[in-house]
Amino acid sequence: MIRNKFTRFGRTSLVALATVCALGAGVMTAGCGQQAPSFTNLDITGNTQFGKDFSLPDSGGTMRSLADYKGKVVVLLFGYTHCPDVCPTTLAELSQALQQLGPDAAKRVQVLFVTVDPERDSAQLLGQYVSAFNPTFVGLHPANDGQLKQIARDFRVYYAKVPGATPGNYTMDHTAAGYVFDSTGKLRLFARDAQGATPWVHDLKLLLD
């Protein structure tokens, strides 16, 4: 049985979303009994419950943060290369979305994929994995457990190893959602995974405009 199909969306992330609804976060949020926002995904502009930046090495060992992508809309995702369904689906959908946006707009979007399984995902494997979906995608590889715990805590991301039949045949439960920053580096959206390309195109266009 593949337990990470639902990727523990209902733990810390839903608690955080409930907080957004309760506080209002200065925006009209969908599902909170108020007028729906322009965005398809959840607008968390101004919310202080989530991280505002990160510092992690990419698959080549270079430390990356939002400053490296100044002027671009950044999509920050969490997952792992052995993920059987949600992760590859989301990455494929984002690649499709960039194609639909067109080359000029696509150049202004950066997709970052943080592995929650650095024990098994080597930096080389991670780089090959994300580039297979789109050559512009970048994999972020926590160098140690402390770095992974820090970014997971900052962005309220849940992850846990689920033992398999053999020690190396395990899966990872993890939050099935990501975050979107606008071109100024401001956190704007909480985006669910495996939602199809159309919602991504809609929201990315709004942010790029």
HELIX and SHEET records of a PDB file:
HELIX    1   1 ARG A    3  LYS A    5  5                                   3    
HELIX    2   2 THR A   12  LEU A   23  1                                  12    
HELIX    3   3 LEU A   66  TYR A   69  5                                   4    
HELIX    4   4 VAL A   86  LEU A  101  1                                  16    
HELIX    5   5 PRO A  103  ALA A  106  1                                   4    
HELIX    6   6 ALA A  123  PHE A  133  1                                  11    
HELIX    7   7 ASP A  145  ASP A  154  1                                  10    
HELIX    8   8 ALA A  197  LEU A  208  1                                  12    
SHEET    1   A 6 LEU A  42  ASP A  43  0                                        
SHEET    2   A 6 LEU A 187  ARG A 192 -1                                        
SHEET    3   A 6 ALA A 177  PHE A 181 -1                                        
SHEET    4   A 6 VAL A  73  GLY A  79 -1                                        
SHEET    5   A 6 VAL A 109  THR A 115  1                                        
SHEET    6   A 6 VAL A 138  LEU A 140  1                                        
SHEET    1   B 2 LEU A  56  PRO A  57  0                                        
SHEET    2   B 2 MET A  63  ARG A  64 -1                                        
SHEET    1   C 2 TYR A 159  VAL A 162  0                                        
SHEET    2   C 2 THR A 171  HIS A 174 -1                                        
END                                                                             
